[in-house]
Amino acid sequence: MNRRELLQMIMSATGYAMIGSPVLLSACAGSTGYRSAAFSDSDQALLSDIAETIIPRTTTPGAKDADVAPFMSKIVDDCYSDAEQTVFHQGLAAFREQCRARFGLDYAELTEAQRTGFVNEQDQAARAYPRSPGSPAHYFVMIKQLTLFAYFTSEIVQTQVLRLVPVPGRYDGCYPYQEGETAWAI
């Protein structure tokens, strides 16, 4: 047996021949977006609309531009406990129902002023929520936290809103800052 035959046997035994280069290269392709089984399309759209109300598009991209809803649902699915997931999903359903009861419309159909007012009311309710130790936070607190986390860790914000140094140099604790400059990405 020569070296070539030995290498062919090793490759076939390890499955290299069955995993061709198209399969290996497909692992390098970017993600096409996360689809959660626990969040319907209407849930994703509602999350996106709420996030856009919290961080609207101005001279900088808004939450919808950063596509925060799939990231938010991924975090809820993968990182939240069962109790937190239950509170989050029930809260999202309650948000939808309260909006319909108050305005007779879905959240997406409200004017910008109505959306802002309704979100502010939910925020006040979340602040007044009596949270006991060990219990999950109010669902709207979770939505706000996820919105901010998803927005500020998105590629569009890291590259277009914040200043990014992909390969940082030395640490300089007294770096000069000019009033009005954008913050640094971390």
N, CA, C and O atoms as a DFTB+ gen file, in Angstrom:
744 C
 N C O
     1  1       0.851      -1.165       0.000
     2  2       0.000       0.000       0.000
     3  2       0.903       1.236       0.000
     4  3       1.854       1.335       0.775
     5  1       0.575       2.173      -0.894
     6  2       1.369       3.393      -0.932
     7  2       0.630       4.538      -0.229
     8  3      -0.499       4.380       0.235
     9  1       1.281       5.664      -0.168
    10  2       0.731       6.807       0.561
    11  2      -0.571       7.304      -0.061
    12  3      -1.490       7.679       0.666
    13  1      -0.667       7.315      -1.389
    14  2      -1.870       7.791      -2.077
    15  2      -3.076       6.928      -1.709
    16  3      -4.146       7.462      -1.417
    17  1      -2.920       5.610      -1.720
    18  2      -4.023       4.721      -1.364
    19  2      -4.428       4.915       0.094
    20  3      -5.615       4.901       0.421
    21  1      -3.453       5.093       0.957
    22  2      -3.737       5.311       2.367
    23  2      -4.537       6.602       2.568
    24  3      -5.506       6.616       3.328
    25  1      -4.142       7.677       1.898
    26  2      -4.871       8.941       2.017
    27  2      -6.293       8.816       1.476
    28  3      -7.222       9.383       2.052
    29  1      -6.477       8.084       0.380
    30  2      -7.818       7.882      -0.164
    31  2      -8.687       7.102       0.816
    32  3      -9.869       7.408       0.978
    33  1      -8.118       6.108       1.463
    34  2      -8.876       5.331       2.436
    35  2      -9.245       6.192       3.652
    36  3     -10.356       6.095       4.172
    37  1      -8.323       7.017       4.091
    38  2      -8.604       7.885       5.239
    39  2      -9.705       8.881       4.890
    40  3     -10.611       9.111       5.690
    41  1      -9.630       9.476       3.693
    42  2     -10.646      10.448       3.286
    43  2     -12.009       9.793       3.152
    44  3     -13.013      10.385       3.546
    45  1     -12.067       8.603       2.611
    46  2     -13.366       7.946       2.473
    47  2     -13.897       7.494       3.830
    48  3     -15.107       7.504       4.054
    49  1     -13.015       7.102       4.725
    50  2     -13.452       6.675       6.048
    51  2     -13.958       7.853       6.884
    52  3     -14.861       7.692       7.704
    53  1     -13.381       9.021       6.678
    54  2     -13.814      10.187       7.461
    55  2     -14.954      10.943       6.801
    56  3     -15.458      11.914       7.367
    57  1     -15.367      10.520       5.626
    58  2     -16.503      11.156       4.980
    59  2     -16.148      12.351       4.133
    60  3     -17.046      13.062       3.681
    61  1     -14.888      12.600       3.901
    62  2     -14.477      13.758       3.121
    63  2     -15.029      13.694       1.706
    64  3     -15.422      14.715       1.142
    65  1     -15.058      12.507       1.138
    66  2     -15.524      12.378      -0.242
    67  2     -17.013      12.697      -0.354
    68  3     -17.464      13.214      -1.376
    69  1     -17.780      12.387       0.701
    70  2     -19.218      12.664       0.658
    71  2     -19.515      14.134       0.914
    72  3     -20.523      14.652       0.432
    73  1     -18.664      14.803       1.655
    74  2     -18.869      16.220       1.927
    75  2     -18.043      16.985       0.912
    76  3     -16.884      17.321       1.156
    77  1     -18.642      17.249      -0.200
    78  2     -17.935      17.956      -1.251
    79  2     -17.729      19.413      -0.916
    80  3     -18.206      19.914       0.102
    81  1     -17.015      20.077      -1.790
    82  2     -16.736      21.490      -1.551
    83  2     -17.994      22.350      -1.523
    84  3     -18.000      23.347      -0.801
    85  1     -19.082      22.028      -2.272
    86  2     -20.273      22.873      -2.144
    87  2     -20.841      22.889      -0.726
    88  3     -21.311      23.924      -0.252
    89  1     -20.795      21.754      -0.061
    90  2     -21.307      21.706       1.306
    91  2     -20.393      22.490       2.235
    92  3     -20.863      23.230       3.099
    93  1     -19.084      22.326       2.055
    94  2     -18.149      23.057       2.898
    95  2     -18.250      24.560       2.657
    96  3     -18.181      25.341       3.607
    97  1     -18.411      24.973       1.412
    98  2     -18.514      26.396       1.103
    99  2     -19.839      26.986       1.561
   100  3     -19.911      28.178       1.862
   101  1     -20.887      26.173       1.617
   102  2     -22.174      26.703       2.076
   103  2     -22.106      27.106       3.544
   104  3     -22.881      27.951       3.993
   105  1     -21.191      26.510       4.288
   106  2     -21.029      26.892       5.687
   107  2     -20.460      28.296       5.818
   108  3     -20.618      28.940       6.855
   109  1     -19.798      28.773       4.767
   110  2     -19.224      30.120       4.788
   111  2     -20.231      31.185       4.396
   112  3     -19.980      32.371       4.610
   113  1     -21.358      30.796       3.828
   114  2     -22.360      31.773       3.394
   115  2     -23.019      32.405       4.610
   116  3     -23.148      31.777       5.660
   117  1     -23.428      33.639       4.455
   118  2     -24.078      34.362       5.541
   119  2     -25.462      33.810       5.821
   120  3     -26.058      33.129       4.987
   121  1     -25.955      34.110       6.992
   122  2     -27.294      33.684       7.379
   123  2     -28.339      34.465       6.599
   124  3     -28.158      35.650       6.323
   125  1     -29.424      33.806       6.249
   126  2     -30.496      34.473       5.513
   127  2     -31.580      34.976       6.448
   128  3     -32.632      35.414       5.983
   129  1     -31.354      34.927       7.731
   130  2     -32.348      35.410       8.685
   131  2     -32.873      34.266       9.525
   132  3     -32.939      33.119       9.084
   133  1     -33.238      34.601      10.723
   134  2     -33.708      33.595      11.670
   135  2     -35.219      33.496      11.592
   136  3     -35.908      34.516      11.596
   137  1     -35.741      32.287      11.522
   138  2     -37.191      32.035      11.540
   139  2     -37.506      31.275      12.810
   140  3     -37.133      30.112      12.960
   141  1     -38.189      31.931      13.714
   142  2     -38.558      31.322      14.981
   143  2     -39.879      30.584      14.840
   144  3     -40.815      31.079      14.212
   145  1     -39.947      29.413      15.423
   146  2     -41.207      28.665      15.421
   147  2     -42.178      29.256      16.437
   148  3     -43.391      29.091      16.304
   149  1     -41.658      29.939      17.445
   150  2     -42.506      30.494      18.502
   151  2     -43.091      31.859      18.146
   152  3     -44.050      32.301      18.778
   153  1     -42.529      32.526      17.148
   154  2     -43.004      33.847      16.735
   155  2     -43.601      33.759      15.341
   156  3     -42.936      33.328      14.398
   157  1     -44.854      34.168      15.213
   158  2     -45.499      34.196      13.896
   159  2     -44.992      35.406      13.118
   160  3     -44.287      36.258      13.660
   161  1     -45.358      35.470      11.848
   162  2     -44.978      36.626      11.038
   163  2     -45.575      37.907      11.610
   164  3     -44.935      38.958      11.588
   165  1     -46.804      37.819      12.123
   166  2     -47.426      39.014      12.708
   167  2     -46.720      39.417      14.005
   168  3     -46.632      40.605      14.316
   169  1     -46.216      38.436      14.765
   170  2     -45.442      38.753      15.969
   171  2     -44.144      39.466      15.593
   172  3     -43.756      40.449      16.223
   173  1     -43.480      38.953      14.554
   174  2     -42.237      39.578      14.090
   175  2     -42.496      41.004      13.616
   176  3     -41.719      41.915      13.905
   177  1     -43.599      41.190      12.881
   178  2     -43.939      42.526      12.379
   179  2     -44.255      43.469      13.536
   180  3     -43.861      44.635      13.515
   181  1     -44.968      42.966      14.547
   182  2     -45.288      43.791      15.708
   183  2     -44.022      44.176      16.464
   184  3     -43.858      45.332      16.853
   185  1     -43.126      43.215      16.674
   186  2     -41.854      43.523      17.331
   187  2     -41.086      44.584      16.555
   188  3     -40.523      45.509      17.139
   189  1     -41.069      44.442      15.246
   190  2     -40.367      45.401      14.399
   191  2     -40.980      46.793      14.513
   192  3     -40.257      47.787      14.586
   193  1     -42.309      46.868      14.529
   194  2     -42.992      48.160      14.645
   195  2     -42.766      48.802      16.015
   196  3     -42.553      50.011      16.109
   197  1     -42.813      47.998      17.067
   198  2     -42.555      48.531      18.411
   199  2     -41.120      49.046      18.493
   200  3     -40.870      50.132      19.015
   201  1     -40.186      48.260      17.976
   202  2     -38.781      48.665      18.002
   203  2     -38.564      49.949      17.208
   204  3     -37.777      50.805      17.614
   205  1     -39.255      50.086      16.086
   206  2     -39.122      51.304      15.274
   207  2     -39.698      52.510      16.010
   208  3     -39.221      53.628      15.820
   209  1     -40.708      52.304      16.840
   210  2     -41.245      53.401      17.650
   211  2     -40.238      53.794      18.728
   212  3     -40.086      54.974      19.042
   213  1     -39.554      52.804      19.290
   214  2     -38.557      53.075      20.329
   215  2     -37.330      53.751      19.727
   216  3     -36.822      54.721      20.288
   217  1     -36.849      53.248      18.588
   218  2     -35.693      53.832      17.902
   219  2     -36.098      54.123      16.456
   220  3     -35.874      53.298      15.571
   221  1     -36.694      55.295      16.217
   222  2     -37.148      55.619      14.860
   223  2     -35.993      56.051      13.956
   224  3     -34.911      56.413      14.420
   225  1     -36.256      56.002      12.667
   226  2     -35.275      56.482      11.699
   227  2     -35.261      58.010      11.753
   228  3     -36.309      58.651      11.684
   229  1     -34.087      58.572      11.873
   230  2     -33.898      60.021      11.806
   231  2     -32.774      60.248      10.812
   232  3     -32.849      59.773       9.678
   233  1     -31.749      60.953      11.208
   234  2     -30.572      61.066      10.347
   235  2     -29.747      59.786      10.419
   236  3     -28.831      59.577       9.623
   237  1     -30.081      58.942      11.373
   238  2     -29.431      57.641      11.509
   239  2     -30.457      56.550      11.230
   240  3     -31.659      56.809      11.295
   241  1     -30.013      55.344      10.922
   242  2     -30.957      54.250      10.666
   243  2     -31.808      53.947      11.895
   244  3     -31.361      54.103      13.031
   245  1     -33.040      53.512      11.646
   246  2     -33.938      53.123      12.725
   247  2     -33.838      51.637      13.008
   248  3     -33.029      50.929      12.408
   249  1     -34.664      51.174      13.926
   250  2     -34.643      49.766      14.323
   251  2     -35.039      48.846      13.171
   252  3     -34.507      47.743      13.053
   253  1     -35.968      49.288      12.320
   254  2     -36.342      48.458      11.170
   255  2     -35.185      48.339      10.188
   256  3     -34.984      47.286       9.585
   257  1     -34.427      49.416      10.029
   258  2     -33.262      49.367       9.144
   259  2     -32.239      48.358       9.651
   260  3     -31.556      47.705       8.862
   261  1     -32.139      48.237      10.957
   262  2     -31.201      47.288      11.563
   263  2     -31.765      45.875      11.615
   264  3     -31.059      44.946      12.008
   265  1     -33.032      45.694      11.224
   266  2     -33.695      44.385      11.203
   267  2     -33.563      43.680      12.556
   268  3     -33.023      42.578      12.653
   269  1     -34.065      44.339      13.583
   270  2     -33.885      43.840      14.945
   271  2     -34.819      42.698      15.326
   272  3     -34.491      41.923      16.225
   273  1     -35.971      42.569      14.673
   274  2     -36.967      41.569      15.098
   275  2     -36.450      40.129      15.064
   276  3     -36.655      39.406      16.039
   277  1     -35.785      39.673      13.986
   278  2     -35.279      38.293      14.016
   279  2     -34.256      38.059      15.130
   280  3     -34.240      36.997      15.751
   281  1     -33.410      39.052      15.375
   282  2     -32.423      38.935      16.443
   283  2     -33.115      38.850      17.799
   284  3     -32.730      38.050      18.652
   285  1     -34.143      39.685      17.992
   286  2     -34.881      39.675      19.254
   287  2     -35.536      38.318      19.488
   288  3     -35.467      37.779      20.592
   289  1     -36.167      37.766      18.462
   290  2     -36.825      36.466      18.624
   291  2     -35.803      35.361      18.875
   292  3     -36.080      34.418      19.616
   293  1     -34.632      35.470      18.267
   294  2     -33.568      34.483      18.490
   295  2     -33.105      34.513      19.951
   296  3     -32.912      33.466      20.569
   297  1     -32.931      35.709      20.489
   298  2     -32.513      35.828      21.888
   299  2     -33.585      35.269      22.821
   300  3     -33.269      34.553      23.771
   301  1     -34.843      35.590      22.554
   302  2     -35.932      35.063      23.394
   303  2     -35.947      33.541      23.328
   304  3     -36.061      32.877      24.358
   305  1     -35.834      32.984      22.123
   306  2     -35.873      31.526      21.956
   307  2     -34.692      30.827      22.617
   308  3     -34.861      29.787      23.255
   309  1     -33.502      31.394      22.468
   310  2     -32.292      30.694      22.891
   311  2     -31.779      31.070      24.278
   312  3     -31.095      30.270      24.916
   313  1     -32.092      32.257      24.752
   314  2     -31.464      32.730      25.982
   315  2     -32.420      32.945      27.145
   316  3     -31.985      32.953      28.297
   317  1     -33.689      33.117      26.881
   318  2     -34.648      33.365      27.954
   319  2     -35.108      32.051      28.569
   320  3     -35.224      31.036      27.882
   321  1     -35.368      32.084      29.867
   322  2     -35.903      30.900      30.545
   323  2     -37.340      30.679      30.086
   324  3     -37.937      31.544      29.445
   325  1     -37.881      29.525      30.417
   326  2     -39.271      29.231      30.045
   327  2     -40.230      30.259      30.644
   328  3     -41.176      30.690      29.984
   329  1     -39.983      30.649      31.894
   330  2     -40.852      31.640      32.545
   331  2     -40.766      32.986      31.831
   332  3     -41.782      33.649      31.623
   333  1     -39.554      33.386      31.460
   334  2     -39.380      34.661      30.747
   335  2     -40.013      34.613      29.363
   336  3     -40.620      35.587      28.917
   337  1     -39.868      33.474      28.682
   338  2     -40.499      33.328      27.366
   339  2     -42.014      33.433      27.477
   340  3     -42.662      34.078      26.652
   341  1     -42.572      32.799      28.498
   342  2     -44.022      32.855      28.701
   343  2     -44.474      34.292      28.936
   344  3     -45.444      34.749      28.331
   345  1     -43.773      35.003      29.816
   346  2     -44.112      36.404      30.091
   347  2     -43.993      37.236      28.818
   348  3     -44.844      38.083      28.547
   349  1     -42.950      37.000      28.044
   350  2     -42.727      37.774      26.821
   351  2     -43.859      37.550      25.818
   352  3     -44.421      38.509      25.287
   353  1     -44.190      36.288      25.561
   354  2     -45.237      35.975      24.576
   355  2     -46.615      36.443      25.051
   356  3     -47.392      36.986      24.265
   357  1     -46.916      36.235      26.327
   358  2     -48.197      36.710      26.855
   359  2     -48.264      38.234      26.818
   360  3     -49.315      38.807      26.532
   361  1     -47.151      38.882      27.105
   362  2     -47.108      40.339      27.061
   363  2     -47.291      40.882      25.662
   364  3     -47.976      41.886      25.464
   365  1     -46.680      40.223      24.685
   366  2     -46.839      40.651      23.295
   367  2     -48.294      40.508      22.857
   368  3     -48.826      41.370      22.159
   369  1     -48.930      39.416      23.269
   370  2     -50.355      39.224      22.958
   371  2     -51.206      40.273      23.673
   372  3     -52.158      40.797      23.094
   373  1     -50.869      40.582      24.921
   374  2     -51.609      41.605      25.667
   375  2     -51.425      42.980      25.034
   376  3     -52.368      43.770      24.981
   377  1     -50.218      43.268      24.556
   378  2     -49.951      44.539      23.875
   379  2     -50.862      44.678      22.661
   380  3     -51.474      45.722      22.439
   381  1     -50.937      43.608      21.884
   382  2     -51.780      43.608      20.678
   383  2     -53.251      43.822      21.049
   384  3     -53.938      44.633      20.428
   385  1     -53.728      43.096      22.061
   386  2     -55.133      43.195      22.467
   387  2     -55.464      44.556      23.075
   388  3     -56.529      45.109      22.803
   389  1     -54.576      45.094      23.882
   390  2     -54.809      46.417      24.468
   391  2     -54.867      47.489      23.384
   392  3     -55.656      48.429      23.475
   393  1     -54.048      47.346      22.382
   394  2     -54.048      48.300      21.273
   395  2     -55.379      48.236      20.522
   396  3     -55.970      49.269      20.204
   397  1     -55.841      47.028      20.244
   398  2     -57.127      46.867      19.546
   399  2     -58.287      47.384      20.394
   400  3     -59.210      48.010      19.873
   401  1     -58.241      47.123      21.696
   402  2     -59.316      47.576      22.581
   403  2     -59.342      49.105      22.686
   404  3     -60.410      49.715      22.740
   405  1     -58.178      49.698      22.712
   406  2     -58.103      51.154      22.891
   407  2     -58.402      51.921      21.613
   408  3     -59.127      52.915      21.640
   409  1     -57.842      51.460      20.482
   410  2     -57.958      52.218      19.236
   411  2     -58.868      51.560      18.201
   412  3     -59.297      52.209      17.247
   413  1     -59.161      50.282      18.388
   414  2     -59.945      49.562      17.391
   415  2     -59.145      49.232      16.146
   416  3     -59.711      48.881      15.110
   417  1     -57.831      49.346      16.248
   418  2     -56.930      49.097      15.117
   419  2     -55.741      48.271      15.583
   420  3     -55.428      48.210      16.772
   421  1     -55.085      47.636      14.610
   422  2     -53.818      46.987      14.916
   423  2     -52.753      48.063      15.096
   424  3     -52.910      49.189      14.625
   425  1     -51.678      47.710      15.774
   426  2     -50.605      48.671      16.051
   427  2     -50.025      49.250      14.762
   428  3     -49.691      50.434      14.712
   429  1     -49.906      48.434      13.732
   430  2     -49.330      48.892      12.465
   431  2     -50.187      49.956      11.793
   432  3     -49.685      50.729      10.977
   433  1     -51.468      50.005      12.126
   434  2     -52.386      50.956      11.496
   435  2     -52.478      52.288      12.240
   436  3     -53.136      53.212      11.762
   437  1     -51.837      52.400      13.387
   438  2     -51.893      53.628      14.170
   439  2     -51.007      54.708      13.559
   440  3     -50.063      54.419      12.825
   441  1     -51.331      55.953      13.878
   442  2     -50.468      57.055      13.462
   443  2     -49.215      57.043      14.330
   444  3     -49.161      56.362      15.354
   445  1     -48.225      57.794      13.912
   446  2     -46.984      57.845      14.681
   447  2     -47.232      58.402      16.086
   448  3     -46.651      57.917      17.056
   449  1     -48.080      59.402      16.194
   450  2     -48.388      59.987      17.506
   451  2     -49.110      58.977      18.399
   452  3     -48.831      58.899      19.596
   453  1     -50.039      58.202      17.823
   454  2     -50.743      57.185      18.607
   455  2     -49.782      56.096      19.061
   456  3     -49.849      55.634      20.200
   457  1     -48.890      55.689      18.168
   458  2     -47.899      54.667      18.531
   459  2     -47.021      55.142      19.680
   460  3     -46.814      54.428      20.661
   461  1     -46.512      56.356      19.540
   462  2     -45.633      56.898      20.577
   463  2     -46.363      56.998      21.911
   464  3     -45.810      56.637      22.950
   465  1     -47.592      57.481      21.889
   466  2     -48.373      57.587      23.123
   467  2     -48.639      56.235      23.753
   468  3     -48.530      56.077      24.969
   469  1     -48.988      55.256      22.925
   470  2     -49.283      53.921      23.443
   471  2     -48.029      53.268      24.019
   472  3     -48.087      52.631      25.071
   473  1     -46.903      53.422      23.338
   474  2     -45.642      52.867      23.840
   475  2     -45.252      53.552      25.149
   476  3     -44.764      52.892      26.067
   477  1     -45.456      54.850      25.243
   478  2     -45.159      55.555      26.497
   479  2     -46.037      55.054      27.640
   480  3     -45.570      54.935      28.773
   481  1     -47.304      54.758      27.352
   482  2     -48.192      54.198      28.378
   483  2     -47.699      52.831      28.837
   484  3     -47.711      52.533      30.032
   485  1     -47.265      52.002      27.894
   486  2     -46.741      50.680      28.250
   487  2     -45.466      50.816      29.071
   488  3     -45.222      50.032      29.989
   489  1     -44.659      51.811      28.737
   490  2     -43.432      52.053      29.481
   491  2     -43.747      52.478      30.915
   492  3     -43.085      52.030      31.851
   493  1     -44.738      53.327      31.094
   494  2     -45.138      53.744      32.443
   495  2     -45.676      52.558      33.244
   496  3     -45.395      52.429      34.435
   497  1     -46.448      51.695      32.586
   498  2     -46.960      50.495      33.259
   499  2     -45.813      49.577      33.669
   500  3     -45.851      48.970      34.739
   501  1     -44.796      49.476      32.818
   502  2     -43.641      48.633      33.136
   503  2     -42.861      49.201      34.316
   504  3     -42.363      48.449      35.154
   505  1     -42.755      50.515      34.383
   506  2     -42.038      51.146      35.503
   507  2     -42.791      50.956      36.822
   508  3     -42.176      50.841      37.882
   509  1     -44.109      50.925      36.751
   510  2     -44.929      50.765      37.956
   511  2     -45.109      49.302      38.349
   512  3     -45.680      49.010      39.400
   513  1     -44.630      48.387      37.520
   514  2     -44.807      46.951      37.753
   515  2     -44.039      46.517      38.998
   516  3     -42.828      46.724      39.073
   517  1     -44.724      45.916      39.980
   518  2     -44.028      45.464      41.192
   519  2     -43.355      44.113      40.944
   520  3     -44.017      43.075      40.947
   521  1     -42.077      44.131      40.735
   522  2     -41.348      42.894      40.448
   523  2     -40.781      42.313      41.734
   524  3     -40.065      42.982      42.479
   525  1     -41.115      41.066      41.973
   526  2     -40.574      40.387      43.148
   527  2     -39.265      39.702      42.768
   528  3     -39.060      39.364      41.602
   529  1     -38.378      39.496      43.739
   530  2     -37.096      38.849      43.450
   531  2     -37.294      37.459      42.836
   532  3     -38.103      36.666      43.319
   533  1     -36.565      37.184      41.793
   534  2     -36.632      35.886      41.136
   535  2     -37.701      35.773      40.073
   536  3     -37.750      34.779      39.350
   537  1     -38.559      36.774      39.964
   538  2     -39.611      36.717      38.945
   539  2     -39.141      37.444      37.687
   540  3     -38.288      38.329      37.762
   541  1     -39.693      37.074      36.536
   542  2     -39.294      37.741      35.294
   543  2     -39.698      39.215      35.292
   544  3     -40.636      39.624      35.976
   545  1     -38.974      39.986      34.514
   546  2     -39.278      41.407      34.363
   547  2     -40.573      41.580      33.580
   548  3     -41.069      40.632      32.969
   549  1     -41.110      42.774      33.599
   550  2     -42.284      43.118      32.798
   551  2     -41.916      42.920      31.328
   552  3     -40.787      43.199      30.926
   553  1     -42.859      42.443      30.536
   554  2     -42.563      42.139      29.136
   555  2     -42.062      43.356      28.369
   556  3     -41.225      43.217      27.478
   557  1     -42.560      44.551      28.700
   558  2     -42.144      45.725      27.944
   559  2     -40.702      46.114      28.265
   560  3     -40.003      46.659      27.411
   561  1     -40.260      45.839      29.477
   562  2     -38.852      46.047      29.821
   563  2     -37.989      45.130      28.959
   564  3     -36.947      45.547      28.453
   565  1     -38.424      43.882      28.795
   566  2     -37.691      42.941      27.945
   567  2     -37.634      43.440      26.506
   568  3     -36.585      43.376      25.865
   569  1     -38.761      43.937      25.998
   570  2     -38.796      44.434      24.618
   571  2     -37.829      45.599      24.451
   572  3     -37.087      45.651      23.470
   573  1     -37.831      46.528      25.394
   574  2     -36.923      47.674      25.297
   575  2     -35.464      47.231      25.361
   576  3     -34.636      47.702      24.582
   577  1     -35.149      46.325      26.286
   578  2     -33.776      45.848      26.410
   579  2     -33.326      45.149      25.132
   580  3     -32.226      45.393      24.636
   581  1     -34.177      44.286      24.607
   582  2     -33.831      43.572      23.382
   583  2     -33.700      44.518      22.202
   584  3     -32.823      44.337      21.357
   585  1     -34.559      45.522      22.135
   586  2     -34.482      46.491      21.048
   587  2     -33.139      47.205      21.063
   588  3     -32.475      47.309      20.032
   589  1     -32.744      47.691      22.219
   590  2     -31.469      48.400      22.325
   591  2     -30.291      47.481      22.027
   592  3     -29.369      47.862      21.306
   593  1     -30.321      46.272      22.582
   594  2     -29.228      45.325      22.360
   595  2     -29.120      44.953      20.888
   596  3     -28.029      44.964      20.319
   597  1     -30.254      44.623      20.272
   598  2     -30.247      44.233      18.860
   599  2     -29.816      45.391      17.972
   600  3     -29.078      45.192      17.007
   601  1     -30.263      46.582      18.286
   602  2     -29.936      47.751      17.468
   603  2     -28.446      48.071      17.539
   604  3     -27.789      48.211      16.508
   605  1     -27.920      48.187      18.746
   606  2     -26.534      48.624      18.884
   607  2     -25.509      47.544      18.560
   608  3     -24.323      47.848      18.434
   609  1     -25.935      46.298      18.422
   610  2     -25.009      45.251      17.993
   611  2     -25.184      44.902      16.522
   612  3     -24.499      44.012      16.017
   613  1     -26.088      45.585      15.825
   614  2     -26.303      45.298      14.404
   615  2     -25.163      45.869      13.564
   616  3     -24.500      46.828      13.960
   617  1     -24.953      45.271      12.419
   618  2     -23.869      45.700      11.537
   619  2     -24.071      47.126      11.048
   620  3     -23.121      47.907      11.003
   621  1     -25.298      47.469      10.683
   622  2     -25.553      48.797      10.132
   623  2     -25.242      49.890      11.156
   624  3     -24.719      50.943      10.790
   625  1     -25.551      49.657      12.411
   626  2     -25.271      50.655      13.445
   627  2     -23.783      50.684      13.763
   628  3     -23.203      51.756      13.938
   629  1     -23.169      49.515      13.838
   630  2     -21.742      49.462      14.138
   631  2     -20.902      50.139      13.052
   632  3     -19.834      50.680      13.340
   633  1     -21.381      50.109      11.814
   634  2     -20.585      50.668      10.721
   635  2     -21.032      52.052      10.271
   636  3     -20.209      52.819       9.773
   637  1     -22.316      52.401      10.430
   638  2     -22.801      53.675       9.919
   639  2     -23.119      54.698      11.004
   640  3     -23.129      55.897      10.726
   641  1     -23.374      54.262      12.212
   642  2     -23.750      55.190      13.275
   643  2     -22.585      55.405      14.231
   644  3     -22.232      56.542      14.544
   645  1     -21.998      54.325      14.684
   646  2     -20.874      54.406      15.608
   647  2     -19.565      54.393      14.834
   648  3     -19.514      53.950      13.686
   649  1     -18.514      54.880      15.467
   650  2     -17.195      54.809      14.844
   651  2     -16.584      53.469      15.216
   652  3     -16.585      53.073      16.382
   653  1     -16.076      52.792      14.233
   654  2     -15.568      51.438      14.432
   655  2     -14.102      51.369      14.051
   656  3     -13.708      51.820      12.975
   657  1     -13.308      50.811      14.924
   658  2     -11.923      50.504      14.619
   659  2     -11.826      48.988      14.683
   660  3     -11.725      48.424      15.772
   661  1     -11.856      48.302      13.507
   662  2     -11.887      46.842      13.531
   663  2     -10.668      46.208      14.196
   664  3     -10.779      45.153      14.821
   665  1      -9.504      46.850      14.063
   666  2      -8.305      46.351      14.718
   667  2      -7.785      47.488      15.587
   668  3      -7.019      48.333      15.123
   669  1      -8.199      47.506      16.841
   670  2      -7.812      48.635      17.686
   671  2      -6.322      48.639      17.981
   672  3      -5.660      47.601      17.980
   673  1      -5.827      49.816      18.229
   674  2      -4.425      49.964      18.600
   675  2      -4.271      49.860      20.097
   676  3      -4.982      49.104      20.760
   677  1      -3.350      50.614      20.614
   678  2      -3.089      50.583      22.052
   679  2      -4.234      51.231      22.811
   680  3      -5.027      51.974      22.232
   681  1      -4.320      50.958      24.079
   682  2      -5.345      51.561      24.925
   683  2      -4.933      52.989      25.255
   684  3      -3.806      53.237      25.685
   685  1      -5.843      53.914      25.053
   686  2      -5.603      55.307      25.395
   687  2      -6.803      55.787      26.195
   688  3      -7.846      56.101      25.622
   689  1      -6.666      55.845      27.503
   690  2      -7.771      56.212      28.381
   691  2      -8.142      57.677      28.333
   692  3      -9.221      58.048      28.795
   693  1      -7.288      58.515      27.791
   694  2      -7.555      59.960      27.719
   695  2      -7.614      60.411      26.266
   696  3      -7.019      61.425      25.902
   697  1      -8.323      59.667      25.447
   698  2      -8.429      60.018      24.032
   699  2      -9.268      61.279      23.890
   700  3     -10.335      61.373      24.496
   701  1      -8.813      62.247      23.107
   702  2      -9.571      63.501      22.989
   703  2     -10.930      63.280      22.320
   704  3     -11.047      62.549      21.336
   705  1     -11.935      63.920      22.872
   706  2     -13.296      63.806      22.356
   707  2     -13.801      65.195      22.020
   708  3     -13.744      66.105      22.846
   709  1     -14.292      65.350      20.809
   710  2     -14.866      66.621      20.376
   711  2     -16.376      66.558      20.557
   712  3     -16.990      65.535      20.255
   713  1     -16.975      67.620      21.037
   714  2     -18.423      67.688      21.226
   715  2     -19.128      67.401      19.906
   716  3     -18.806      68.004      18.882
   717  1     -20.097      66.474      19.931
   718  2     -20.866      66.143      18.733
   719  2     -20.336      64.957      17.953
   720  3     -20.975      64.528      16.993
   721  1     -19.182      64.409      18.333
   722  2     -18.664      63.233      17.644
   723  2     -19.519      62.020      17.974
   724  3     -20.153      61.960      19.028
   725  1     -19.531      61.057      17.064
   726  2     -20.273      59.829      17.333
   727  2     -19.498      58.972      18.319
   728  3     -18.280      59.098      18.448
   729  1     -20.210      58.105      19.006
   730  2     -19.590      57.220      19.988
   731  2     -18.800      56.130      19.272
   732  3     -18.986      55.887      18.080
   733  1     -17.929      55.491      20.011
   734  2     -17.133      54.402      19.462
   735  2     -17.881      53.090      19.606
   736  3     -18.532      52.850      20.623
   737  1     -17.791      52.248      18.602
   738  2     -18.329      50.892      18.681
   739  2     -17.365      50.059      19.507
   740  3     -16.156      50.288      19.488
   741  1     -17.911      49.091      20.233
   742  2     -17.032      48.240      21.035
   743  2     -16.966      46.864      20.445
   744  3     -16.275      45.996      20.979
